[in-house]
Every structure is written in structure tokens, then in C-alpha cells.
């Protein structure tokens, strides 16, 4: 998911609301896959830094952020 999140972020298709749209889309996608994301823990500064890193080709920080935000499902 990290790769596609970074790609959609790089495309930045809308003049306004890209972040909200990405969170809505990937939130629903991950929830339906059984791995919901809790966006309430998203720090805006960390989000900005991970976005900048992914634009430079480094998806590591974004992956780490998503690992933190994905709600673990006890099976």
C-alpha cells in the first residue's frame, strides 16, 4: 500500500483536498482488506515529512508511519 499511497501523493490530482481524499480512499481500501487505519494519531508535521521523503523516492518513512497507524487485528 505504501507504494500506491506515495504515487497518488506524487500525482496530487486536486487543487485542494488531496490529503483528505487520500486518507478517505486508503482508509476505506485498508478497512475492506481487514487492516483499518486509525488516522487520529497522524501528526501533521510527520505526515508532511513522510510525504516529502516519498517524493524524493524514499518510501521508508511513509511505510513506518502506516505501520504505526494500521490497527492490528487479533486473529
C-alpha positions as CSV (number, residue, x, y, z in Angstrom):
1,X,0.0,0.0,0.0
2,X,2.9,2.3,0.7
3,X,3.9,2.4,-2.9
4,X,0.5,3.4,-4.2
5,X,-0.1,5.9,-1.4
6,X,3.2,7.6,-2.4
7,X,2.3,7.5,-6.1
8,X,-1.2,9.1,-5.5
9,X,0.5,11.7,-3.3
10,X,3.0,12.5,-6.1
11,X,0.3,12.9,-8.7
12,X,-1.5,15.4,-6.4
13,X,-4.6,15.4,-8.7
14,X,-6.7,18.1,-6.9
15,X,-6.1,21.8,-6.3
16,X,-7.5,21.3,-2.8
17,X,-8.2,18.3,-0.5
18,X,-5.6,15.8,-1.7
19,X,-4.6,14.7,1.8
20,X,-8.2,14.2,2.9
21,X,-9.1,12.4,-0.3
22,X,-6.1,10.1,0.1
23,X,-7.0,9.3,3.7
24,X,-10.6,8.6,2.8
25,X,-9.6,6.3,-0.2
26,X,-6.8,4.4,1.5
27,X,-8.8,4.3,4.8
28,X,-11.7,2.5,3.0
29,X,-9.3,0.3,1.0
30,X,-7.4,-0.9,4.0
31,X,-10.5,-1.3,6.1
32,X,-12.2,-3.5,3.5
33,X,-8.9,-5.5,3.3
34,X,-9.2,-6.1,7.1
35,X,-6.4,-3.6,8.1
36,X,-8.2,-0.4,9.2
37,X,-6.1,2.7,9.6
38,X,-6.6,5.0,12.7
39,X,-5.8,8.4,11.3
40,X,-6.4,10.1,14.6
41,X,-2.8,9.5,15.5
42,X,-1.5,11.3,12.4
43,X,0.9,14.1,13.3
44,X,0.7,16.8,10.6
45,X,4.4,17.5,10.7
46,X,5.3,13.9,10.5
47,X,2.9,13.5,7.6
48,X,4.5,16.3,5.7
49,X,8.0,14.9,6.3
50,X,7.0,11.5,5.1
51,X,5.3,13.0,2.0
52,X,8.5,14.9,1.2
53,X,10.6,11.8,1.6
54,X,8.4,9.8,-0.7
55,X,8.6,12.5,-3.3
56,X,12.4,12.1,-3.2
57,X,11.9,8.3,-3.7
58,X,12.3,7.3,-0.1
59,X,9.2,5.4,1.0
60,X,10.7,4.1,4.2
61,X,9.3,6.9,6.5
62,X,5.8,6.5,4.9
63,X,5.9,2.8,5.4
64,X,6.9,3.3,9.0
65,X,4.1,5.8,9.5
66,X,1.5,3.4,8.0
67,X,2.8,0.6,10.2
68,X,2.1,2.7,13.2
69,X,-1.4,3.9,12.1
70,X,-2.7,0.5,10.9
71,X,-4.8,-1.1,13.6
72,X,-3.6,-4.6,14.4
73,X,-6.3,-7.2,14.0
74,X,-6.1,-10.0,16.5
75,X,-6.8,-13.2,14.6
